[in-house]
Amino acid sequence: DFLIIGIGSAEKSRTSQNPFTANERQGMITAALDAEKIPCKKYTIIPLRDINDYDRWVEHVVNLVPPFNCVYTGSLIVKKLFKKHGKHSIVPVKMLKGITATQIRKALNKNKTWQSFLPTAVTNYLQKNGLEFFH
């Protein structure tokens, strides 16, 4: 009924691993959801800072977001940490074959064709905001 979307490493930006700010990442997610006509009353987007402590990370997340029952993730580490915590069901998200965040970042950094990796709404958001190139 309601989706909580966490933006990880929210305090990091303009690095090779996190080229965008949390606000820019939120803008991309919102643009993609708007294009799919998903009403904003159906989700919230919450920035999540790193604490660099896997033993406390799940409780850190639980304390920052509204109550939830299950975790949708394609991340093996997130799956492992929530499974160990044992209080939420885990729904694996099937990753799109041949598309990874690493590939997209590399394409952006090298000015290669990156648009085909992303939904049109996200490509438009990046171009509109001058965010398509990082050197």
Stockholm file with secondary structure:
# STOCKHOLM 1.0

chainA/1-135         DFLIIGIGSAEKSRTSQNPFTANERQGMITAALDAEKIPCKKYTIIPLRDINDYDRWVEHVVNLVPPFNCVYTGSLIVKKLFKKHGKHSIVPVKMLKGITATQIRKALNKNKTWQSFLPTAVTNYLQKNGLEFFH
#=GR chainA/1-135 SS CCEEEEETTTTCCSSSSCCSCHHHHHHHHHHHHHHTTCCGGGEEEEECCCCSCHHHHHHHHHHHSCCCSEEEECCHHHHHHHHHHCSSEEEECCCCTTCCHHHHHHHHHTTCCCGGGSCHHHHHHHHHTTCSCCC
#=GC SS_cons         CCEEEEETTTTCCSSSSCCSCHHHHHHHHHHHHHHTTCCGGGEEEEECCCCSCHHHHHHHHHHHSCCCSEEEECCHHHHHHHHHHCSSEEEECCCCTTCCHHHHHHHHHTTCCCGGGSCHHHHHHHHHTTCSCCC
//
